[in-house]
Amino acid sequence: MTSWSLEPPELVITDVCLVDHRGVRAGGWLAIGGDRIVETGSGDIPWALRQLPMLSGCGDWLAPGLIDAHCHGALGVDFAHADASDAPRAVHHHAIHGTTRLMASVTCDLDPAAALISARHRLGGLAGIIGVHLEGPFINYDHAGALDRAAIRMPEPGLVTDLSDAINGLPTSITIAPELPGGLSALDLLASSGATVMIGHSGCSYDEARLALDVGAVGLTHAFNAMPPIRAREPGPVLAAIDHQHAILELILDGKHLDDRTAAFLFECAPSRIALVSDCSPYVGLPAGTIQDSSRGQHLVTEDAVLLDGGILAGSTLTLDRAVRRAIQELKVEPAAAVAAVTRTPAELLGIDDRLGTLKAGMIADLVTFDQDWRVTRVWRAGERCTDAAVEASEGGVPCASV
């Protein structure tokens, strides 16, 4: 008789092809007990599990739940302003597309500490939200992209210290331009406070990016977007991240923010260090057309992107299941590598890879199944099927250091 140190198994998912960063196992099965994965395997199911309820996966792929490190909302809900009354709709939209955990991205604010505290207060306790991502305000004016230039600030010691105190060890990521006066000192303090610090909306050189990565930055926010390209005599931050052994590169794989050939090149240059993100606009999931935003003017929502006046990209309409499908079908990335880019790698980026991102016993049972065309068929978060009721549960919220 098998004994389990976790909750006793309650359900066995059978006839699936298990896929995570370690590879692919055909003829697989996985047992869930409580909110955890209890056991996995391929071939014959152990005798002790055969009397449990069985759910046939019908030959689907079974992967860990997808993790989005950069997500601004959905269905018109902007995490910069949303609260517990409307944010669950946005979280659920991503959940039904396979994203079981996400960082709620808040664009640059004049007072980053206040913005962080406000976001935690408004979004705290919502299942699926594991932390807050601040995209600014310590960014380069010339590389602001669609962000509000009026809200940009220099990383002054008082602002940085207040933000460091507000982090307080809770899940937080920050995009910063390290070349700003005081940028490296700010980066060092924020990283020491437990934040995941990313280089982005930056005009930094190769050497400046390498120094920032050595000081405490862990990668690039949406590589190639809102930063210098690779030039003949100015290799820039992307090549610096490629050359750095541990740097992670976020990619927006929607076919608009990056050419597929560029994305494929990065997968080849930095294997196991690509994190696919949506960086989706709050308008993802809405019908195509023009939307009047009271604070930023008109936004044109298309099938592939959101545009400001003048055609500036203002975010994607991407969900991570589409990014996985595009990686496999268009870029010809191997399934294990594509799945790793939305599971294990973002979990490593955010420091939660001991709980999420891998199909093994003891991990939280965040799971997604895909059919043979890589379309989502089922989703579980913490062992529960993702329904409206499950999304509104209080487990796994922002204030908790564990997810």
ChimeraX attribute file (.defattr): number of C-alpha atoms within 10 A of each C-alpha:
attribute: neighborCount
match mode: 1-to-1
recipient: residues
	/A:1	7
	/A:2	7
	/A:3	7
	/A:4	12
	/A:5	7
	/A:6	16
	/A:7	14
	/A:8	14
	/A:9	20
	/A:10	16
	/A:11	21
	/A:12	25
	/A:13	18
	/A:14	24
	/A:15	22
	/A:16	24
	/A:17	21
	/A:18	26
	/A:19	24
	/A:20	25
	/A:21	22
	/A:22	13
	/A:23	13
	/A:24	17
	/A:25	17
	/A:26	16
	/A:27	15
	/A:28	23
	/A:29	25
	/A:30	26
	/A:31	26
	/A:32	25
	/A:33	22
	/A:34	17
	/A:35	18
	/A:36	23
	/A:37	27
	/A:38	26
	/A:39	21
	/A:40	18
	/A:41	18
	/A:42	16
	/A:43	12
	/A:44	10
	/A:45	16
	/A:46	12
	/A:47	9
	/A:48	11
	/A:49	17
	/A:50	12
	/A:51	11
	/A:52	12
	/A:53	12
	/A:54	17
	/A:55	13
	/A:56	12
	/A:57	21
	/A:58	12
	/A:59	18
	/A:60	24
	/A:61	27
	/A:62	30
	/A:63	28
	/A:64	32
	/A:65	30
	/A:66	33
	/A:67	32
	/A:68	28
	/A:69	27
	/A:70	27
	/A:71	29
	/A:72	25
	/A:73	32
	/A:74	26
	/A:75	18
	/A:76	18
	/A:77	21
	/A:78	22
	/A:79	26
	/A:80	23
	/A:81	15
	/A:82	17
	/A:83	19
	/A:84	14
	/A:85	10
	/A:86	16
	/A:87	24
	/A:88	27
	/A:89	19
	/A:90	24
	/A:91	28
	/A:92	23
	/A:93	19
	/A:94	27
	/A:95	28
	/A:96	20
	/A:97	20
	/A:98	32
	/A:99	28
	/A:100	28
	/A:101	27
	/A:102	27
	/A:103	25
	/A:104	30
	/A:105	26
	/A:106	24
	/A:107	21
	/A:108	26
	/A:109	23
	/A:110	16
	/A:111	17
	/A:112	25
	/A:113	20
	/A:114	14
	/A:115	21
	/A:116	22
	/A:117	15
	/A:118	15
	/A:119	24
	/A:120	21
	/A:121	14
	/A:122	19
	/A:123	27
	/A:124	22
	/A:125	20
	/A:126	22
	/A:127	25
	/A:128	30
	/A:129	27
	/A:130	31
	/A:131	28
	/A:132	30
	/A:133	27
	/A:134	26
	/A:135	23
	/A:136	26
	/A:137	28
	/A:138	32
	/A:139	29
	/A:140	25
	/A:141	19
	/A:142	12
	/A:143	18
	/A:144	21
	/A:145	17
	/A:146	15
	/A:147	20
	/A:148	16
	/A:149	17
	/A:150	11
	/A:151	16
	/A:152	19
	/A:153	20
	/A:154	18
	/A:155	23
	/A:156	14
	/A:157	14
	/A:158	9
	/A:159	17
	/A:160	23
	/A:161	17
	/A:162	14
	/A:163	22
	/A:164	21
	/A:165	12
	/A:166	18
	/A:167	20
	/A:168	12
	/A:169	15
	/A:170	19
	/A:171	23
	/A:172	27
	/A:173	26
	/A:174	26
	/A:175	26
	/A:176	28
	/A:177	29
	/A:178	30
	/A:179	19
	/A:180	18
	/A:181	12
	/A:182	15
	/A:183	20
	/A:184	22
	/A:185	17
	/A:186	25
	/A:187	29
	/A:188	17
	/A:189	18
	/A:190	24
	/A:191	21
	/A:192	15
	/A:193	19
	/A:194	17
	/A:195	25
	/A:196	22
	/A:197	29
	/A:198	29
	/A:199	30
	/A:200	30
	/A:201	31
	/A:202	27
	/A:203	25
	/A:204	22
	/A:205	22
	/A:206	20
	/A:207	14
	/A:208	18
	/A:209	28
	/A:210	21
	/A:211	16
	/A:212	26
	/A:213	26
	/A:214	14
	/A:215	16
	/A:216	19
	/A:217	27
	/A:218	22
	/A:219	31
	/A:220	30
	/A:221	29
	/A:222	25
	/A:223	27
	/A:224	24
	/A:225	22
	/A:226	18
	/A:227	26
	/A:228	20
	/A:229	17
	/A:230	16
	/A:231	9
	/A:232	7
	/A:233	6
	/A:234	13
	/A:235	15
	/A:236	23
	/A:237	30
	/A:238	27
	/A:239	21
	/A:240	22
	/A:241	24
	/A:242	18
	/A:243	14
	/A:244	17
	/A:245	11
	/A:246	16
	/A:247	23
	/A:248	26
	/A:249	30
	/A:250	27
	/A:251	25
	/A:252	26
	/A:253	28
	/A:254	23
	/A:255	17
	/A:256	13
	/A:257	19
	/A:258	17
	/A:259	12
	/A:260	17
	/A:261	12
	/A:262	12
	/A:263	21
	/A:264	17
	/A:265	12
	/A:266	19
	/A:267	22
	/A:268	13
	/A:269	14
	/A:270	18
	/A:271	13
	/A:272	19
	/A:273	27
	/A:274	28
	/A:275	32
	/A:276	30
	/A:277	29
	/A:278	31
	/A:279	26
	/A:280	25
	/A:281	26
	/A:282	22
	/A:283	26
	/A:284	29
	/A:285	20
	/A:286	15
	/A:287	12
	/A:288	15
	/A:289	11
	/A:290	14
	/A:291	16
	/A:292	10
	/A:293	9
	/A:294	7
	/A:295	7
	/A:296	12
	/A:297	10
	/A:298	14
	/A:299	20
	/A:300	18
	/A:301	24
	/A:302	17
	/A:303	14
	/A:304	16
	/A:305	22
	/A:306	25
	/A:307	20
	/A:308	17
	/A:309	12
	/A:310	6
	/A:311	10
	/A:312	12
	/A:313	18
	/A:314	20
	/A:315	26
	/A:316	29
	/A:317	23
	/A:318	25
	/A:319	26
	/A:320	26
	/A:321	23
	/A:322	19
	/A:323	23
	/A:324	25
	/A:325	21
	/A:326	19
	/A:327	25
	/A:328	19
	/A:329	14
	/A:330	13
	/A:331	19
	/A:332	12
	/A:333	18
	/A:334	14
	/A:335	21
	/A:336	18
	/A:337	25
	/A:338	26
	/A:339	29
	/A:340	30
	/A:341	33
	/A:342	30
	/A:343	27
	/A:344	29
	/A:345	26
	/A:346	29
	/A:347	24
	/A:348	16
	/A:349	24
	/A:350	21
	/A:351	15
	/A:352	18
	/A:353	16
	/A:354	13
	/A:355	17
	/A:356	27
	/A:357	30
	/A:358	26
	/A:359	27
	/A:360	20
	/A:361	18
	/A:362	20
	/A:363	20
	/A:364	26
	/A:365	29
	/A:366	30
	/A:367	27
	/A:368	27
	/A:369	25
	/A:370	22
	/A:371	16
	/A:372	10
	/A:373	11
	/A:374	18
	/A:375	17
	/A:376	19
	/A:377	16
	/A:378	19
	/A:379	26
	/A:380	23
	/A:381	28
	/A:382	26
	/A:383	20
	/A:384	16
	/A:385	16
	/A:386	22
	/A:387	14
	/A:388	15
	/A:389	10
	/A:390	18
	/A:391	24
	/A:392	20
	/A:393	14
	/A:394	13
	/A:395	18
	/A:396	21
	/A:397	21
	/A:398	28
	/A:399	19
	/A:400	15
	/A:401	13
	/A:402	13
	/A:403	20
